[in-house]
Amino acid sequence: MLILTRKIDQSIIIQGNITIMVLGVERDRVKLGIAAPADVAVLREELVTDGSNVSPIRRVAKTNLTPTHGALALKPEQEP
């Protein structure tokens, strides 16, 4: 297991196309934003009971996401 320390609005990138960003920390909870290709299932651990359930419950349309500088959300990047 790799253990990293990140601050709010900092990210890690996995395989060049999956981004995990720390959006906020409140008491004992960490809010994460995950941007991944549509073919990558992203599930909470408690939803995977026997390893056979690998489809996400809800998929949001893929957009480029940027942090809202300290806010607890991501917003789509503005088109130039």
C-alpha distances in whole Angstrom, upper triangle without the diagonal:
4,6,10,13,16,19,22,22,20,17,15,16,14,16,19,20,18,18,16,18,19,22,23,22,24,24,21,20,19,20,18,20,19,21,21,23,25,24,20,20,18,19,18,16,19,21,19,21,21,19,23,23,21,24,24,26,27,27,29,30,28,29,28,27,27,26,30,29,28,29,27,27,27,30,31,32,36,38,40
4,7,10,13,16,19,20,16,14,12,13,12,14,17,18,16,16,14,16,16,20,21,20,23,23,21,20,18,19,17,19,18,20,20,22,25,24,20,21,19,19,19,18,21,23,22,24,24,22,25,25,23,25,24,27,28,27,28,29,27,28,26,25,25,24,27,26,25,27,25,25,25,28,29,30,34,35,37
4,7,10,14,16,18,15,13,11,14,14,17,19,20,17,16,14,15,14,18,18,17,20,20,18,17,15,17,15,18,17,20,20,24,26,26,22,22,19,20,19,18,21,23,22,25,26,24,27,26,24,26,25,27,28,27,28,30,28,28,26,24,24,22,25,24,23,24,23,24,24,27,29,29,33,35,37
4,6,10,13,14,11,10,9,12,13,16,17,19,16,14,12,12,12,15,16,15,18,19,17,16,14,15,14,16,16,18,20,23,26,26,22,22,20,21,19,19,23,25,24,27,28,26,29,28,26,27,26,28,28,27,27,28,26,26,24,22,21,19,22,21,20,22,20,21,21,25,26,26,30,32,34
4,7,10,12,9,10,10,14,15,19,19,20,18,15,13,12,10,13,13,13,16,17,15,15,12,14,13,16,17,19,21,24,27,28,24,24,21,22,21,21,24,26,26,29,30,28,31,30,28,29,27,29,28,28,27,29,27,26,24,21,20,18,20,18,17,19,18,20,20,24,25,26,29,32,33
4,7,8,6,7,8,12,15,18,18,19,16,13,10,9,7,10,11,11,15,16,15,14,11,12,11,13,14,17,19,23,25,26,23,23,20,21,20,21,24,26,26,29,31,29,32,30,28,28,26,27,27,26,25,26,24,23,21,18,16,14,16,15,13,16,15,16,17,20,22,22,25,28,30
4,6,5,8,11,15,17,21,20,21,18,15,12,9,7,9,9,9,13,15,15,14,11,11,11,13,15,18,20,24,27,28,25,25,22,23,22,23,26,27,28,31,33,31,34,32,30,30,27,28,27,26,25,27,25,23,21,17,15,12,14,12,10,13,13,15,15,18,21,21,24,27,29
4,5,8,12,15,18,22,20,20,18,14,11,8,5,5,6,8,11,14,14,13,10,9,9,11,14,16,19,23,25,27,24,24,21,22,21,23,25,26,28,31,33,31,33,31,29,29,26,26,25,24,23,24,22,21,18,15,13,9,10,8,7,9,9,11,12,15,18,18,21,24,26
4,7,10,13,16,20,18,18,15,12,10,6,6,6,8,11,14,17,18,15,12,11,10,10,12,14,17,20,23,25,23,23,20,22,21,23,26,27,28,31,33,31,33,31,28,28,25,26,24,23,21,22,20,17,15,12,9,6,8,7,7,9,9,10,10,12,15,15,18,21,22
4,7,10,14,17,16,16,14,10,9,6,6,8,10,12,16,19,18,16,13,12,10,11,12,13,16,20,23,24,22,22,20,21,21,23,26,27,27,31,32,30,32,30,27,27,25,26,25,23,22,23,20,18,16,13,11,9,12,10,10,13,13,13,12,15,17,17,20,22,24
4,7,10,13,12,12,10,7,5,4,6,9,12,14,18,20,19,17,13,12,9,9,9,11,13,16,19,21,18,19,17,19,19,21,24,24,25,28,30,27,29,27,24,24,22,24,23,21,20,20,18,17,14,12,11,10,13,13,13,15,14,14,12,15,16,16,20,22,24
4,7,10,10,10,8,6,5,7,9,12,15,16,20,22,21,18,15,14,11,11,10,11,12,15,19,19,16,18,15,18,18,19,23,23,23,27,28,25,27,26,23,23,21,24,23,21,20,21,18,18,15,14,14,13,17,16,17,18,17,17,15,18,18,19,22,24,26
4,7,6,7,6,5,6,9,12,15,18,20,23,25,24,21,18,17,13,12,10,10,10,13,16,17,14,16,15,17,19,20,23,24,23,27,27,24,26,25,21,22,20,23,22,20,19,19,16,16,14,13,14,15,18,19,19,20,19,18,16,18,18,18,22,23,24
4,5,6,5,6,8,11,14,17,20,22,25,27,25,22,19,18,14,13,11,10,9,12,15,15,12,14,13,16,17,18,22,22,21,24,25,21,23,22,19,19,19,22,21,19,19,20,17,17,16,16,17,18,22,22,23,23,22,20,19,21,20,21,24,25,27
4,6,7,9,12,15,18,21,24,25,29,31,29,26,23,22,18,16,13,12,10,11,15,14,12,15,15,18,20,21,24,24,23,26,26,22,23,23,19,20,20,23,23,20,21,20,17,18,17,17,19,20,24,25,26,26,25,23,21,23,22,22,25,25,27
4,6,8,11,14,17,20,23,25,29,31,29,27,23,22,18,16,13,11,10,11,14,15,13,16,16,19,22,23,26,26,25,28,28,25,26,25,21,22,21,24,23,20,20,19,16,16,14,15,16,18,22,23,24,25,24,22,19,20,19,19,22,22,24
4,7,10,13,17,18,22,24,28,30,29,25,22,20,16,14,11,8,6,7,11,11,10,13,13,17,19,21,24,23,23,26,27,23,24,23,19,19,18,21,19,16,16,15,12,13,11,13,15,17,20,22,23,23,22,20,17,18,17,17,20,20,22
4,7,10,14,16,19,21,24,27,25,22,18,16,13,10,7,6,5,7,11,11,9,11,10,14,16,18,21,20,20,24,24,21,22,20,17,17,15,18,17,15,15,15,12,13,12,12,14,15,19,20,21,21,19,17,15,17,16,17,20,21,24
4,6,10,12,15,18,21,24,22,19,16,14,10,8,6,5,7,10,13,14,12,13,12,15,16,18,21,21,21,25,26,23,24,22,19,19,17,19,18,16,15,15,12,12,11,10,11,12,15,16,17,18,16,14,12,14,14,15,19,20,22
4,7,9,12,14,18,20,19,16,12,10,7,6,5,7,9,12,15,16,13,14,11,13,14,16,19,19,20,23,25,22,24,22,19,19,17,19,18,16,15,17,14,14,13,11,11,11,15,15,15,16,14,13,11,14,15,16,20,22,25
4,6,9,12,15,18,17,14,10,9,6,5,7,9,12,15,18,19,17,17,14,16,16,18,21,21,22,26,28,25,27,25,22,22,19,21,19,18,17,18,16,15,13,10,9,8,11,12,12,12,11,10,9,13,14,15,19,21,23
4,6,8,12,14,14,11,7,6,5,6,9,12,15,19,21,22,19,19,16,17,16,18,21,22,23,26,28,26,28,26,24,24,21,22,21,20,19,20,19,18,16,13,12,9,11,11,10,11,9,10,10,14,16,17,21,24,26
4,7,10,14,14,11,8,5,5,6,10,12,16,20,21,23,21,20,17,18,17,20,21,22,24,27,30,28,30,27,25,24,21,21,20,19,18,19,18,17,15,12,10,7,9,9,7,7,5,6,8,11,14,16,19,22,25
4,7,10,11,8,6,5,7,9,13,16,19,23,24,27,24,23,19,19,18,20,22,23,25,28,31,29,31,28,27,26,23,23,22,22,20,23,22,20,19,15,14,11,11,10,7,7,5,8,11,14,18,19,22,26,28
4,7,7,6,5,6,9,12,15,19,22,25,27,29,26,24,21,20,18,20,21,23,25,27,30,29,32,29,28,28,24,24,24,24,23,26,25,24,23,19,18,14,15,13,10,11,9,12,15,18,21,23,26,29,32
4,6,5,7,8,12,15,18,22,25,28,29,31,28,26,23,22,19,21,21,23,26,28,31,31,33,30,29,29,26,25,25,25,25,27,27,26,25,22,20,17,17,16,12,12,10,14,17,20,24,26,28,32,34
4,6,8,11,14,18,21,24,27,31,32,33,30,28,24,23,20,21,21,24,26,28,31,31,33,31,30,31,28,27,27,28,28,30,30,30,29,25,24,21,20,19,16,16,14,17,20,24,27,29,32,35,38
4,7,10,13,17,19,23,25,29,30,31,28,26,22,20,17,18,18,21,23,25,28,28,30,28,27,28,25,25,25,27,27,30,29,29,29,25,24,21,22,21,18,17,15,18,21,24,28,30,33,36,38
4,7,10,13,16,20,22,26,26,28,24,22,19,17,14,16,16,19,21,23,26,25,28,25,25,25,22,22,22,23,23,26,26,25,25,22,21,18,19,19,15,15,12,15,17,21,24,26,29,33,35
4,6,10,13,16,19,23,24,25,22,20,17,16,14,15,17,19,20,23,26,25,27,25,23,23,21,21,20,21,21,23,23,22,22,18,18,15,16,16,13,13,10,12,14,18,21,23,26,29,32
4,7,10,14,16,20,21,23,20,18,15,15,13,15,17,18,20,23,26,25,26,24,22,22,18,18,18,18,17,20,19,19,18,15,15,12,13,14,12,11,7,9,11,15,18,20,23,26,29
4,6,10,13,16,18,20,17,16,12,13,12,14,16,17,19,22,24,23,24,22,20,19,16,17,16,16,15,18,16,16,16,13,13,11,13,14,12,12,9,9,10,13,16,18,21,24,27
4,7,10,14,15,17,15,14,11,13,13,16,18,18,20,23,25,23,24,22,19,18,15,16,14,13,12,14,13,12,12,9,10,9,12,13,13,12,9,8,7,11,12,15,18,21,24
4,6,10,12,14,11,11,8,11,12,15,17,17,18,21,23,21,22,19,16,16,13,15,13,11,11,13,11,11,11,9,11,12,14,16,16,15,13,11,10,12,13,15,19,21,24
4,7,9,12,10,11,9,13,15,17,20,19,20,24,25,22,23,20,17,16,13,15,13,11,10,10,8,8,8,7,10,12,15,17,18,17,15,12,10,12,11,13,17,18,21
4,6,8,6,8,8,12,14,17,20,18,18,22,23,20,20,18,15,13,12,15,13,10,10,10,8,10,10,11,14,15,19,21,21,21,19,16,14,15,14,16,19,20,23
4,5,6,9,10,14,17,19,22,20,20,23,24,20,20,18,15,13,12,15,13,10,11,10,7,10,11,13,16,18,21,24,25,24,22,19,16,17,15,17,20,20,23
4,6,8,10,13,16,19,21,19,18,22,22,19,18,16,13,11,10,12,11,8,9,8,7,11,13,14,18,20,23,26,27,25,23,20,18,18,16,18,21,21,24
4,6,10,13,16,18,21,18,17,20,20,17,16,14,11,9,10,13,13,10,12,12,11,14,16,18,21,23,26,28,29,28,26,23,21,21,20,22,25,24,27
4,6,10,13,15,18,16,15,18,18,15,15,13,9,9,9,12,12,10,12,13,12,15,16,17,20,21,24,27,27,26,23,21,19,21,20,21,25,25,28
4,6,10,12,14,12,11,15,15,12,12,10,6,6,5,9,10,9,12,13,13,16,18,18,21,22,25,27,27,26,23,21,19,21,21,23,26,27,30
4,7,9,12,10,10,14,16,13,14,11,8,8,6,9,9,9,11,14,13,16,17,16,19,20,22,24,24,22,19,18,17,19,19,22,25,27,30
4,6,8,7,7,11,13,11,12,9,8,8,6,8,10,11,13,16,16,19,20,19,21,22,24,26,25,23,20,19,19,21,22,25,28,29,33
4,6,6,7,10,13,12,14,11,10,11,9,10,12,13,16,19,19,21,22,21,22,22,24,25,24,22,19,18,19,22,23,26,29,31,35
4,5,6,8,11,10,12,11,11,12,12,13,15,17,19,22,22,24,25,24,25,25,27,28,26,25,22,22,22,25,27,29,33,35,38
4,6,7,10,11,13,11,12,13,13,13,15,18,20,24,24,26,28,26,28,27,29,30,28,27,23,23,24,27,29,31,35,37,40
4,6,9,9,10,8,9,10,9,9,12,15,18,21,22,25,26,25,27,27,29,31,29,27,24,23,24,26,27,30,34,35,39
4,6,6,7,6,7,10,10,11,14,16,20,23,23,26,27,26,29,29,31,32,31,30,26,25,26,28,29,32,35,37,40
4,6,8,7,10,12,13,14,18,20,23,26,27,30,31,30,32,32,34,36,34,33,29,29,29,32,33,36,39,40,44
4,6,7,10,13,15,16,20,21,25,28,28,31,33,32,34,34,37,38,37,36,32,31,32,34,35,37,41,42,45
4,6,7,11,13,15,18,19,23,25,25,28,30,29,32,32,35,36,35,34,31,30,30,32,32,35,38,39,42
4,6,9,12,14,17,18,22,24,25,28,30,30,33,33,36,38,37,35,32,31,30,32,32,35,38,39,42
4,6,8,10,13,15,19,21,22,25,27,27,30,30,33,35,34,32,29,27,27,29,29,32,35,36,39
4,7,9,12,13,16,18,19,22,24,24,27,28,30,32,32,30,27,25,25,27,26,29,32,33,36
4,7,9,9,13,15,16,20,22,22,25,26,29,31,31,29,26,24,23,24,24,27,30,30,34
4,5,7,10,13,14,17,19,19,22,23,25,28,27,25,22,20,19,21,21,24,27,28,32
4,7,10,13,15,18,21,20,23,24,25,28,28,25,22,20,20,21,21,25,28,29,32
4,7,10,12,15,18,17,21,21,23,26,25,23,20,17,17,18,18,21,24,25,29
4,7,9,12,15,15,18,20,21,24,24,22,19,17,15,16,15,19,21,22,26
4,6,9,12,12,15,17,18,22,22,20,17,14,13,13,12,15,18,19,22
4,6,10,11,15,17,19,22,23,21,19,16,13,13,11,14,16,16,20
4,7,9,13,15,18,21,22,21,19,15,13,12,10,12,14,14,18
4,6,10,13,15,18,20,18,17,14,10,9,6,8,10,11,15
4,7,10,13,15,18,17,17,13,10,8,6,6,9,10,13
4,7,9,12,14,13,13,10,6,6,5,6,9,12,14
4,6,9,11,11,12,9,6,6,6,6,9,12,14
4,5,7,8,8,7,5,7,9,9,12,15,17
4,6,5,8,6,6,7,10,10,12,16,18
4,6,9,9,9,10,13,13,15,18,20
4,7,8,10,12,15,16,18,22,23
4,6,8,10,14,15,17,21,23
4,7,10,14,16,18,22,24
4,7,10,13,15,19,22
4,7,9,12,15,18
4,6,9,12,15
4,6,9,12
4,6,9
4,6
4
